[in-house]
């Protein structure tokens, strides 16, 4: 029997995922630590589509939360700005 240690399992069906792509990333500036990435997919294409949809929904929720947070911070900053009265009578 083959050991599946070190391999990821599909979060939905539990099958051992297939390595699709492997690459290295040096960051935005191209300096610093090298990060190794691996992209894996479920061997069942229908299951992978469902997992991708679930992750996309999670990313959308996170993006909306970040937008709301940014809007709240901007409104707080605008409320703190003093109103300048340059017209002297």
C-alpha positions, 0 to 999 in steps of 0.5 A: 500500500502506498503512503500518502504522507506529504500529499494533500487531500481534497477537502471535499472528497478526500482523494489525493490531489494531483500536482498541477504546477510548481514555481518559485516566487521572489516577491514584488521586488525580486529580492529577499526570501524565495517562496516555493508554490505548488498548485494541486487539483482534485483528480475528479474534475467535477469535484474541483469545479465545486471546490473552486466555486467555494473558494471564489465565494470565500474570496468575494466575501473577504474582498467585500469585508475589506472594502467595508473596512476601508470605507469605515476607516476613510469616513472616520478620517474624514470626520476627524479632518478640521474644516478650514475657514479661510474667509475672514470678515 
